């Protein structure tokens, strides 16, 4: 749930990942077993979650590397700098040595299906992030084409959906066009692959940064924390979908009447065990092997 490396310089503590600055442009990113919903971290963790997310991200970084560069240098701890190797027992399987980038403050969300906040906006306005959609769509319907729907990266509170035009005003027209192209290409390639494995990617989010003029995808990639994964053989539009992702926890905390403000509630043992099972199952379905736990 927490990392404590007193002789390493803490660079950033996120909701799930703790990142340390090792100098010379190198960062050590450690995925904990923390889980957050609605941008609040729960006091209960999901055992081995950080290892599953790290190893699934490394799979995708390699699978999609011809589309766009990424910040992963290695997740082999034997190749980490000496300063961090003393913590190998903690770091093993849940950490990456990454290139430090200038992170772009936009969440790059791609939606292939109408769900979540997109569904809520569509019900009110017939749009998602200002994009007009056909009338008469149902919850979880497949969209005619995947759409790029950016969001702000909030330092505190909830991320907020914005239009592409608003994103262009924030970071520039050329940058957003690059992000949109890369995000949609990632999604289409990954969605085709996962469908052959029996998994629908309903939506997902990407983060990007600049390094020496090169665009890089950063943070995590196509994990159950950042994506909605649905079993294709159980897909039925018109309501909620069975899933292999964090939506399972969101549904639980919504069912108990939590107001989605700090502090986040404890998670019962049954929810913890089922979440861990779902994360392991989708890892195995997508990669064809078991995570190193």
Backbone bond lengths (Angstrom), bond angles and torsions (degrees), N, CA, C in turn:
res aa  C-N    CA-C-N  psi(-1)  N-CA   C-N-CA  omega(-1)  CA-C   N-CA-C  phi
1 X - - - 1.471 - - 1.526 111.74 -
2 X 1.328 116.94 -29.92 1.464 121.36 -179.08 1.520 109.63 -135.97
3 X 1.337 116.45 151.60 1.458 120.56 171.05 1.517 108.35 -114.90
4 X 1.309 115.56 150.21 1.470 120.41 178.48 1.523 108.28 -148.53
5 X 1.314 115.41 95.81 1.464 122.10 178.64 1.530 107.42 -116.53
6 X 1.339 118.00 87.47 1.466 121.10 -169.11 1.525 115.17 -60.11
7 X 1.327 117.70 -26.20 1.464 118.29 -178.69 1.531 112.42 -96.04
8 X 1.351 117.80 6.28 1.461 121.44 173.94 1.523 109.01 -108.56
9 X 1.315 116.48 148.58 1.465 121.93 -176.55 1.523 109.85 -87.77
10 X 1.333 116.19 115.66 1.457 120.17 178.30 1.525 109.30 -68.68
11 X 1.316 116.48 123.05 1.469 122.38 -179.00 1.523 110.71 -94.09
12 X 1.327 115.88 -43.23 1.466 119.84 -178.96 1.519 109.45 -160.25
13 X 1.319 115.51 138.11 1.459 120.59 171.76 1.523 107.67 -111.77
14 X 1.324 116.78 111.76 1.455 121.23 179.22 1.511 111.09 -95.87
15 X 1.321 115.86 -172.16 1.463 119.37 179.77 1.519 111.03 -65.16
16 X 1.333 116.98 -34.79 1.464 121.30 -177.14 1.523 111.78 -120.04
17 X 1.340 117.64 -37.46 1.464 121.68 -172.70 1.520 112.70 -106.83
18 X 1.337 115.10 139.55 1.460 122.31 171.10 1.524 107.49 -107.47
19 X 1.322 116.44 127.88 1.463 120.95 -175.49 1.518 109.80 -118.97
20 X 1.338 115.24 133.67 1.466 122.43 -177.76 1.522 109.99 -117.32
21 X 1.332 115.65 141.81 1.459 121.98 179.84 1.521 109.09 -91.71
22 X 1.327 116.74 114.99 1.462 121.61 -178.72 1.521 112.11 -95.87
23 X 1.338 117.07 2.06 1.461 120.53 -179.15 1.522 111.72 84.94
24 X 1.320 115.75 167.15 1.474 122.76 178.91 1.524 112.76 56.11
25 X 1.330 116.28 32.76 1.457 120.36 177.55 1.511 114.88 76.00
26 X 1.338 117.02 13.15 1.465 120.98 -178.50 1.525 110.54 -106.90
27 X 1.320 115.68 137.34 1.455 121.70 175.52 1.526 109.36 -121.53
28 X 1.314 115.49 147.55 1.462 122.29 173.56 1.520 106.79 -108.08
29 X 1.325 117.13 113.65 1.460 121.51 -178.76 1.522 109.39 -105.96
30 X 1.318 115.75 121.44 1.463 122.47 -175.45 1.523 109.24 -114.78
31 X 1.319 116.71 121.63 1.467 121.00 177.89 1.519 108.83 -90.22
32 X 1.316 116.49 116.72 1.465 121.67 178.81 1.528 108.93 -82.90
33 X 1.330 115.11 -176.62 1.466 120.00 176.05 1.528 111.34 -96.37
34 X 1.346 116.56 13.54 1.462 119.80 176.01 1.525 110.20 -66.15
35 X 1.328 115.47 150.17 1.460 120.36 174.13 1.524 108.25 -133.17
36 X 1.322 115.47 139.93 1.461 120.54 179.11 1.519 109.46 -123.06
37 X 1.314 115.73 148.81 1.456 121.66 168.06 1.518 106.94 -134.44
38 X 1.318 115.66 144.15 1.457 121.70 -178.95 1.533 111.03 50.22
39 X 1.340 114.42 39.06 1.469 123.60 175.71 1.523 113.59 64.33
40 X 1.321 116.98 21.37 1.468 121.57 175.11 1.527 108.79 -120.96
41 X 1.341 117.23 134.33 1.456 121.64 -179.05 1.526 110.05 -85.51
42 X 1.321 115.98 129.45 1.465 120.78 178.92 1.529 110.44 -79.71
43 X 1.329 117.48 148.11 1.465 119.84 178.16 1.522 113.17 -71.15
44 X 1.330 116.70 -14.28 1.460 122.10 178.59 1.522 109.50 -100.30
45 X 1.334 116.79 132.70 1.450 120.21 177.38 1.519 112.30 -97.08
46 X 1.334 115.45 172.00 1.467 122.54 176.10 1.532 106.53 -111.76
47 X 1.345 119.24 108.73 1.465 120.72 -175.26 1.527 112.70 -52.95
48 X 1.333 116.17 132.46 1.478 125.05 177.18 1.522 113.58 72.91
49 X 1.318 118.27 2.94 1.459 120.27 -177.42 1.528 111.86 -58.31
50 X 1.335 117.01 -42.73 1.462 120.19 -179.31 1.520 112.46 -60.92
51 X 1.334 116.36 -36.36 1.470 119.92 178.65 1.534 110.43 -68.77
52 X 1.320 116.19 -41.39 1.472 119.72 -179.32 1.528 110.11 -63.92
53 X 1.335 116.94 -45.58 1.465 120.15 -179.06 1.526 111.42 -63.60
54 X 1.326 116.46 -43.89 1.465 120.30 -178.68 1.513 111.05 -62.73
55 X 1.310 116.62 -47.15 1.468 119.79 -175.52 1.523 111.81 -72.10
56 X 1.337 117.81 -32.15 1.456 118.98 176.05 1.538 110.37 -70.99
57 X 1.329 116.60 -39.33 1.470 119.45 176.48 1.525 111.38 -60.97
58 X 1.329 117.07 -42.25 1.470 118.84 -179.70 1.528 110.64 -64.66
59 X 1.331 116.96 -34.97 1.465 120.17 174.73 1.527 110.68 -59.12
60 X 1.337 116.26 -47.88 1.462 120.30 -177.61 1.524 112.38 -71.08
61 X 1.348 117.09 -37.36 1.467 118.99 177.30 1.532 110.05 -56.68
62 X 1.305 116.25 -41.87 1.466 120.15 179.40 1.533 111.21 -71.84
63 X 1.324 116.94 -41.31 1.463 121.68 -176.17 1.534 111.97 -65.13
64 X 1.320 116.80 -33.71 1.463 120.89 -172.77 1.532 113.42 -110.36
65 X 1.326 117.50 12.68 1.468 120.11 -171.86 1.520 113.85 -65.57
66 X 1.347 118.09 -20.60 1.466 119.27 179.30 1.524 112.44 -76.62
67 X 1.335 117.60 -15.00 1.472 121.31 179.46 1.519 110.56 -82.81
68 X 1.327 116.45 -43.90 1.464 121.70 -176.38 1.523 108.31 -156.54
69 X 1.322 116.86 144.31 1.467 120.67 176.41 1.525 110.00 -62.85
70 X 1.326 116.45 159.06 1.462 120.39 175.51 1.526 109.99 -135.39
71 X 1.316 115.27 168.78 1.465 119.81 -172.47 1.525 113.91 -86.64
72 X 1.327 118.53 -2.92 1.461 121.10 -176.77 1.524 111.03 -71.63
73 X 1.331 115.54 125.28 1.462 120.49 173.56 1.526 110.28 -99.61
74 X 1.329 116.68 -48.14 1.462 120.96 173.96 1.523 109.49 -166.15
75 X 1.329 115.86 151.66 1.468 118.84 168.82 1.525 109.90 -114.50
76 X 1.340 116.86 9.42 1.462 123.09 175.30 1.523 108.59 -82.68
77 X 1.331 116.82 109.58 1.462 119.39 -172.99 1.532 112.25 -65.89
78 X 1.326 118.18 -19.05 1.465 119.94 176.76 1.527 111.49 -68.30
79 X 1.339 116.37 -14.67 1.458 120.94 178.70 1.526 112.26 -105.31
80 X 1.335 116.73 5.90 1.461 120.75 176.43 1.532 109.69 -74.86
81 X 1.334 118.60 155.94 1.470 121.04 173.81 1.523 111.60 -57.84
82 X 1.333 115.65 153.01 1.465 121.50 -177.32 1.528 112.18 -54.11
83 X 1.333 116.58 -36.13 1.466 120.62 -174.55 1.523 112.98 -60.22
84 X 1.316 117.06 -25.01 1.468 119.69 -176.89 1.523 113.36 -105.62
85 X 1.343 116.80 -11.87 1.472 117.96 -174.03 1.522 113.28 -68.72
86 X 1.327 117.29 -22.70 1.469 119.79 179.75 1.531 110.91 -64.07
87 X 1.350 116.31 -18.99 1.458 120.60 -179.46 1.527 111.52 -100.11
88 X 1.317 116.44 22.54 1.452 121.49 -172.03 1.519 113.10 -56.38
89 X 1.327 118.26 -36.15 1.460 119.98 -177.86 1.530 111.83 -64.56
90 X 1.333 116.31 -33.79 1.461 120.83 178.07 1.523 110.20 -79.65
91 X 1.338 116.09 -39.82 1.467 121.57 -172.35 1.524 113.65 -77.69
92 X 1.315 116.72 -25.26 1.459 120.36 -171.71 1.529 112.02 -54.86
93 X 1.340 115.80 123.21 1.453 121.40 174.46 1.513 115.87 84.20
94 X 1.373 116.80 -14.34 1.451 118.85 -174.96 1.538 112.62 -124.81
95 X 1.312 117.65 15.63 1.464 119.17 -176.30 1.518 111.16 -137.61
96 X 1.323 114.90 155.23 1.457 122.08 177.69 1.527 108.99 -133.23
97 X 1.312 115.68 142.69 1.461 121.60 166.74 1.527 105.38 -89.39
98 X 1.331 116.63 122.00 1.460 119.86 -173.48 1.522 111.67 -128.56
99 X 1.317 114.74 159.14 1.455 122.12 175.57 1.529 109.42 -80.62
100 X 1.304 116.93 130.63 1.464 120.88 176.90 1.525 109.09 -70.64
101 X 1.318 116.88 130.19 1.462 121.54 -179.52 1.527 110.00 -127.44
102 X 1.319 115.17 169.23 1.462 121.38 170.84 1.525 106.50 -91.37
103 X 1.325 115.68 99.02 1.466 120.64 -172.12 1.528 110.45 -70.14
104 X 1.329 115.62 134.74 1.467 122.20 178.93 1.533 108.20 -82.96
105 X 1.338 118.60 126.99 1.480 120.93 -171.42 1.526 114.18 -79.72
106 X 1.320 115.94 49.71 1.468 121.81 178.86 1.527 108.71 -134.69
107 X 1.336 115.89 132.04 1.467 120.58 169.97 1.530 107.06 -84.46
108 X 1.320 116.60 122.23 1.468 120.78 -177.19 1.520 109.35 -97.03
109 X 1.320 115.92 93.50 1.462 122.12 -175.84 1.526 109.61 -94.37
110 X 1.328 116.13 132.95 1.463 121.60 172.71 1.524 107.61 -118.70
111 X 1.322 114.90 130.69 1.465 121.16 -179.40 1.523 109.39 -117.76
112 X 1.320 115.16 125.98 1.459 119.94 174.20 1.518 111.52 -104.34
113 X 1.343 115.38 -14.33 1.462 122.28 -177.16 1.530 108.49 -137.78
114 X 1.298 116.63 156.15 1.463 122.20 -174.50 1.520 110.05 -91.90
115 X 1.331 115.90 105.18 1.467 119.96 -173.50 1.531 108.80 -155.75
116 X 1.331 115.59 168.55 1.458 120.82 173.17 1.519 112.80 60.69
117 X 1.332 115.95 -138.81 1.466 120.34 -177.84 1.527 111.29 -64.51
118 X 1.346 116.73 -27.94 1.459 120.29 176.80 1.526 111.66 -64.06
119 X 1.323 115.62 -43.09 1.462 120.70 178.13 1.524 110.69 -63.78
120 X 1.339 116.72 -41.06 1.468 119.95 -179.61 1.535 110.69 -63.35
121 X 1.331 117.29 -44.13 1.467 119.64 178.60 1.526 110.88 -65.40
122 X 1.316 116.57 -41.12 1.469 120.53 -178.92 1.528 110.88 -60.11
123 X 1.326 116.91 -40.28 1.460 120.28 179.59 1.532 111.28 -61.97
124 X 1.338 116.11 -35.09 1.463 120.43 -177.65 1.526 112.33 -82.13
125 X 1.355 115.98 -42.53 1.463 119.66 -167.04 1.531 114.70 -124.61
126 X 1.326 117.56 -11.18 1.458 119.41 -175.17 1.516 113.15 76.88
127 X 1.340 115.94 13.00 1.462 121.57 -178.00 1.525 110.21 -130.45
128 X 1.346 116.34 165.53 1.467 123.04 167.27 1.522 106.78 -131.97
129 X 1.320 116.23 117.15 1.463 122.25 -176.23 1.530 110.95 51.83
130 X 1.329 115.22 39.57 1.452 120.64 177.58 1.516 114.69 83.31
131 X 1.333 118.22 -4.67 1.470 121.38 179.29 1.529 108.85 -86.69
132 X 1.327 116.19 120.99 1.461 120.71 -179.85 1.530 109.92 -71.29
133 X 1.329 116.18 130.14 1.463 121.58 179.42 1.525 109.97 -114.49
134 X 1.329 117.26 159.88 1.465 119.80 178.31 1.528 111.71 -58.18
135 X 1.316 116.59 150.80 1.458 121.06 178.23 1.533 110.03 -74.66
136 X 1.320 115.34 156.12 1.457 121.05 171.83 1.512 116.09 82.33
137 X 1.338 117.99 12.34 1.464 119.31 179.13 1.528 110.24 -74.23
138 X 1.319 115.93 148.78 1.454 122.26 177.47 1.529 109.97 -102.06
139 X 1.326 115.14 163.11 1.471 119.89 174.54 1.524 109.38 -57.21
140 X 1.331 116.16 132.55 1.471 124.52 178.46 1.523 113.91 76.19
141 X 1.332 117.90 7.01 1.465 119.68 175.12 1.535 110.17 -62.10
142 X 1.331 115.40 145.83 1.456 120.34 172.14 1.521 108.79 -72.98
143 X 1.330 117.24 134.31 1.458 121.23 179.54 1.530 109.97 -77.91
144 X 1.334 117.74 154.34 1.470 119.88 178.58 1.520 112.50 -55.17
145 X 1.342 116.42 -38.07 1.466 123.75 175.62 1.521 107.84 -145.16
146 X 1.337 119.05 149.07 1.456 119.70 173.71 1.538 109.97 -58.60
147 X 1.332 116.67 144.27 1.461 120.71 -179.57 1.524 110.70 -121.86
148 X 1.328 115.51 146.97 1.466 123.91 178.35 1.517 107.78 -94.96
149 X 1.344 116.49 117.18 1.463 121.33 -175.20 1.520 109.24 -130.61
150 X 1.331 117.86 90.48 1.465 120.76 -174.64 1.521 113.24 -68.18
151 X 1.316 114.83 163.47 1.463 121.90 176.50 1.523 108.28 -142.62
152 X 1.307 116.46 157.87 1.457 120.78 175.81 1.522 109.59 -76.92
153 X 1.324 116.34 150.34 1.460 122.07 173.30 1.524 107.65 -95.60
154 X 1.315 115.97 95.19 1.460 119.98 -176.11 1.525 111.07 -75.82
155 X 1.353 116.34 133.08 1.467 120.55 174.75 1.523 110.06 -74.81
156 X 1.318 115.99 -29.38 1.460 120.56 176.17 1.520 107.55 -143.92
157 X 1.339 116.89 147.02 1.453 120.00 -178.19 1.517 111.46 80.78
158 X 1.322 115.18 -163.78 1.460 120.83 -173.53 1.529 111.77 -87.77
159 X 1.353 115.90 142.88 1.459 119.90 167.68 1.530 108.04 -62.78
160 X 1.339 116.38 148.90 1.459 119.75 -178.34 1.520 110.36 -123.73
161 X 1.337 115.88 135.03 1.455 121.11 175.56 1.521 109.88 -64.84
162 X 1.327 116.38 139.81 1.460 121.51 176.64 1.529 108.48 -134.06
163 X 1.325 116.95 166.76 1.450 120.42 177.04 1.525 109.84 -83.13
164 X 1.319 116.21 163.87 1.465 120.37 177.10 1.525 109.93 -61.79
165 X 1.324 117.14 -36.97 1.475 120.07 179.09 1.522 110.92 -63.98
166 X 1.326 117.49 -40.24 1.471 120.47 176.91 1.527 110.27 -64.18
167 X 1.332 116.85 -39.97 1.463 120.62 178.38 1.528 110.92 -63.43
168 X 1.321 116.83 -39.15 1.475 120.45 178.31 1.517 110.65 -62.59
169 X 1.321 116.93 -38.56 1.467 119.56 178.94 1.524 111.14 -67.88
170 X 1.331 116.53 -28.79 1.471 120.15 -178.69 1.517 112.45 -76.94
171 X 1.334 117.77 -44.99 1.474 119.57 -171.77 1.520 113.79 -126.46
172 X 1.331 116.86 0.28 1.457 119.14 175.99 1.522 113.12 104.73
173 X 1.329 115.57 144.07 1.463 122.61 -176.08 1.524 111.85 -61.24
174 X 1.335 117.10 -47.59 1.466 120.01 -176.85 1.517 111.74 -63.46
175 X 1.340 116.24 -42.01 1.472 119.71 -179.97 1.523 110.75 -61.79
176 X 1.337 117.37 -45.20 1.466 120.39 -178.11 1.521 110.92 -65.72
177 X 1.317 117.05 -37.87 1.469 119.04 178.01 1.521 111.25 -63.22
178 X 1.346 116.83 -38.78 1.471 120.48 175.73 1.524 110.90 -65.16
179 X 1.347 115.91 -44.61 1.463 120.04 -179.17 1.523 111.19 -63.75
180 X 1.305 116.71 -41.63 1.460 120.56 179.88 1.526 110.92 -63.53
181 X 1.331 116.31 -45.58 1.461 120.21 -179.54 1.524 111.50 -62.45
182 X 1.341 116.66 -47.31 1.464 120.39 -179.57 1.526 111.04 -64.05
183 X 1.333 117.17 -43.20 1.460 121.27 -177.35 1.525 111.54 -63.65
184 X 1.331 116.61 -45.30 1.472 119.84 -179.65 1.523 111.27 -67.31
185 X 1.342 116.94 -36.60 1.469 120.02 178.27 1.524 110.25 -67.25
186 X 1.331 117.25 -43.79 1.466 121.38 174.61 1.528 110.21 -54.59
187 X 1.330 114.96 -51.14 1.470 119.42 -174.74 1.525 111.09 -60.65
188 X 1.326 116.20 -48.47 1.469 118.97 -176.48 1.524 111.50 -62.59
189 X 1.337 116.49 -43.51 1.470 119.74 179.41 1.532 110.52 -63.23
190 X 1.322 115.73 -46.83 1.465 119.64 -177.41 1.529 111.18 -67.87
191 X 1.338 117.30 -40.97 1.469 120.59 -177.59 1.521 111.40 -65.22
192 X 1.329 116.79 -36.98 1.469 119.74 176.04 1.529 110.52 -64.09
193 X 1.333 115.59 -42.14 1.469 120.29 -179.54 1.531 110.53 -64.75
194 X 1.347 116.18 -49.22 1.471 118.66 -174.38 1.525 111.76 -67.96
195 X 1.334 117.46 -32.04 1.463 119.16 179.43 1.524 110.88 -62.38
196 X 1.329 116.23 -34.60 1.471 120.07 174.79 1.523 112.17 -67.90
197 X 1.338 116.33 -18.02 1.466 121.55 176.70 1.530 111.39 -97.93
198 X 1.342 116.63 5.32 1.458 120.05 178.27 1.516 114.47 86.21
199 X 1.339 117.78 17.24 1.461 121.89 -176.72 1.528 109.97 -123.46
200 X 1.318 116.43 131.28 1.468 122.93 171.69 1.524 108.54 -94.36
201 X 1.330 116.94 131.05 1.473 119.92 168.87 1.527 106.16 -93.98
202 X 1.326 116.46 104.91 1.465 120.23 -178.38 1.516 110.99 -71.34
203 X 1.327 116.00 -43.75 1.458 121.50 175.25 1.521 108.28 -161.66
204 X 1.309 115.69 165.59 1.458 120.43 -179.32 1.521 108.82 -159.74
205 X 1.316 116.73 165.41 1.466 119.19 176.43 1.522 109.91 -129.56
206 X 1.315 115.09 145.74 1.445 122.89 178.32 1.525 109.06 -122.08
207 X 1.336 115.15 153.73 1.461 120.82 171.46 1.518 108.02 -126.44
208 X 1.326 114.95 146.65 1.457 120.76 -176.46 1.521 110.88 -132.35
209 X 1.329 114.77 159.26 1.455 121.37 174.25 1.518 110.36 -146.30
210 X 1.320 115.44 166.97 1.466 121.73 176.79 1.513 109.87 -104.82
211 X 1.320 116.13 136.45 1.455 121.20 171.48 1.525 108.32 -135.09
212 X 1.338 114.96 112.00 1.464 120.02 177.11 1.532 111.51 52.40
213 X 1.348 115.42 41.94 1.455 120.22 177.41 1.522 115.06 82.90
214 X 1.327 117.09 -1.25 1.464 121.33 -179.53 1.525 109.83 -104.19
215 X 1.334 116.32 132.84 1.457 120.82 176.16 1.520 109.23 -77.84
216 X 1.325 116.20 131.85 1.464 121.52 179.47 1.517 110.08 -130.30
217 X 1.326 116.39 140.85 1.457 120.18 170.25 1.531 107.08 -82.81
218 X 1.339 116.10 137.75 1.467 121.35 -172.22 1.522 110.47 -130.97
219 X 1.333 114.16 178.13 1.461 123.36 176.73 1.521 110.31 68.94
220 X 1.326 118.59 -120.41 1.465 121.71 179.29 1.515 109.14 -113.49
221 X 1.330 115.90 168.90 1.458 119.29 -175.81 1.522 109.94 -144.71
222 X 1.349 115.67 115.99 1.468 122.32 171.79 1.530 112.69 53.27
223 X 1.333 114.51 52.33 1.461 121.02 176.31 1.530 109.88 -105.92
224 X 1.343 117.66 169.52 1.465 119.78 176.44 1.525 113.21 -66.70
225 X 1.344 117.80 -14.44 1.463 120.97 175.21 1.523 111.36 -81.26
226 X 1.332 116.86 -30.69 1.468 120.61 -173.41 1.527 113.15 -109.00
227 X 1.320 117.27 1.55 1.467 121.58 -173.56 1.524 110.33 -140.54
228 X 1.326 114.87 157.94 1.469 120.06 168.38 1.522 107.75 -103.13
229 X 1.332 115.33 117.36 1.464 122.00 178.86 1.525 108.74 -110.12
230 X 1.327 116.89 122.76 1.465 121.35 -179.77 1.525 110.01 -117.18
231 X 1.340 118.49 139.45 1.471 120.16 172.79 1.519 109.82 -66.94
232 X 1.328 116.70 121.26 1.472 121.21 -173.95 1.526 112.17 -62.71
233 X 1.330 116.56 -33.04 1.464 118.46 -176.02 1.531 112.83 -75.88
234 X 1.340 117.21 -8.54 1.466 120.65 177.87 1.531 112.23 -113.04
235 X 1.331 116.52 5.41 1.463 120.66 -176.60 1.528 111.37 -67.47
236 X 1.325 115.19 127.40 1.458 120.91 178.38 1.522 108.05 -148.86
237 X 1.349 118.18 101.97 1.466 119.67 -177.74 1.514 112.05 -62.56
238 X 1.350 114.16 154.50 1.457 119.48 179.13 1.514 113.50 116.16
239 X 1.327 117.07 3.57 1.470 119.93 179.28 1.511 110.77 -178.27
240 X 1.337 115.85 -164.06 1.461 121.03 179.58 1.523 110.22 -68.42
241 X 1.336 115.08 152.58 1.462 120.81 -176.10 1.527 111.27 -116.13
242 X 1.342 117.65 144.04 1.466 119.46 167.25 1.532 108.18 -57.00
243 X 1.326 117.35 148.86 1.465 117.95 -173.53 1.524 112.68 -149.01
244 X 1.330 114.19 164.99 1.466 123.00 175.45 1.529 109.35 -120.60
245 X 1.312 117.77 44.25 1.464 118.20 -171.48 1.525 110.72 -149.65
246 X 1.332 114.56 -170.03 1.461 121.24 -174.77 1.523 113.12 -69.10
247 X 1.324 117.87 -12.57 1.456 120.37 178.13 1.525 111.20 -58.42
248 X 1.324 116.14 -29.22 1.464 120.54 177.18 1.531 110.61 -58.12
249 X 1.336 116.80 -42.71 1.465 120.91 179.31 1.527 110.52 -73.65
250 X 1.340 116.80 -39.73 1.469 119.56 177.30 1.533 110.58 -57.65
251 X 1.322 115.78 -43.87 1.462 119.61 -179.34 1.525 110.95 -62.48
252 X 1.337 116.70 -39.21 1.468 119.53 179.32 1.525 111.10 -64.12
253 X 1.342 117.04 -49.88 1.475 118.61 -175.11 1.529 110.97 -68.44
254 X 1.331 116.79 -27.24 1.467 119.03 174.77 1.522 110.57 -70.91
255 X 1.347 116.22 -36.03 1.470 120.57 -176.44 1.527 112.73 -67.81
256 X 1.344 116.90 -23.80 1.477 119.09 -178.53 1.529 111.47 -93.64
257 X 1.342 116.52 3.32 1.457 119.69 174.18 1.515 115.38 84.71
258 X 1.343 117.55 15.51 1.474 119.79 176.78 1.534 109.48 -60.75
259 X 1.337 116.62 139.49 1.461 121.09 -176.96 1.531 113.88 -83.74
260 X 1.324 116.63 6.71 1.473 122.79 176.26 1.531 112.59 65.34
261 X 1.330 114.60 27.56 1.461 120.78 174.99 1.523 108.43 -125.35
262 X 1.369 117.52 152.92 1.470 119.27 179.32 1.517 110.58 -59.56
263 X 1.337 117.00 148.18 1.467 126.60 -1.12 1.532 111.75 -83.23
264 X 1.327 115.70 146.59 1.453 120.64 176.58 1.529 109.76 -72.63
265 X 1.326 118.38 147.73 1.467 120.68 -177.10 1.529 113.04 -76.29
266 X 1.321 114.73 159.20 1.466 121.22 170.56 1.532 108.74 -63.73
267 X 1.324 115.70 152.71 1.461 120.37 176.05 1.523 108.97 -106.73
268 X 1.335 118.56 133.19 1.468 120.62 -179.65 1.525 111.29 -70.26
269 X 1.315 115.20 160.50 1.466 121.25 -175.09 1.528 111.92 -56.76
270 X 1.328 117.45 -39.78 1.457 120.04 -178.26 1.521 112.22 -63.69
271 X 1.311 117.36 -39.51 1.470 121.57 178.46 1.527 110.09 -67.76
272 X 1.337 116.52 -40.91 1.472 121.21 178.57 1.526 110.50 -61.04
273 X 1.321 117.03 -49.44 1.470 121.04 -177.59 1.522 111.88 -63.61
274 X 1.333 116.69 -41.73 1.469 120.02 -177.87 1.533 110.89 -70.29
275 X 1.331 116.45 -36.76 1.471 119.56 177.01 1.523 109.90 -63.16
276 X 1.324 116.87 -46.21 1.469 120.57 178.32 1.529 110.38 -59.62
277 X 1.320 116.75 -43.27 1.473 120.43 -179.97 1.524 111.36 -61.41
278 X 1.336 115.98 -44.69 1.464 120.21 179.60 1.530 111.30 -61.32
279 X 1.327 117.08 -43.17 1.468 121.02 -178.66 1.525 110.76 -64.50
280 X 1.325 116.20 -41.46 1.471 119.07 178.53 1.523 110.26 -67.20
281 X 1.325 117.01 -42.13 1.466 119.71 -178.02 1.520 111.63 -62.51
282 X 1.321 117.87 -44.31 1.468 118.76 -178.40 1.522 110.42 -69.14
283 X 1.336 117.53 -33.84 1.465 120.35 174.90 1.523 110.04 -58.99
284 X 1.332 115.97 -47.68 1.470 120.32 -177.59 1.526 111.59 -66.40
285 X 1.334 116.85 -39.43 1.460 120.00 178.91 1.528 111.46 -64.20
286 X 1.335 116.65 -39.67 1.458 120.49 -174.96 1.521 113.49 -80.70
287 X 1.319 117.50 -34.57 1.469 119.87 -174.18 1.514 113.32 -103.49
288 X 1.341 117.63 -17.82 1.460 120.89 -177.91 1.516 113.44 79.07
289 X 1.319 117.60 10.65 1.465 120.75 177.44 1.511 109.99 -147.03
290 X 1.314 116.75 170.92 1.452 121.44 179.78 1.527 110.09 -91.78
291 X 1.342 117.62 147.67 1.468 118.98 176.65 1.526 110.59 -69.01
292 X 1.319 116.14 153.15 1.470 121.52 175.92 1.517 108.46 -82.23
293 X 1.331 116.76 103.65 1.458 122.40 -175.49 1.527 111.98 -108.43
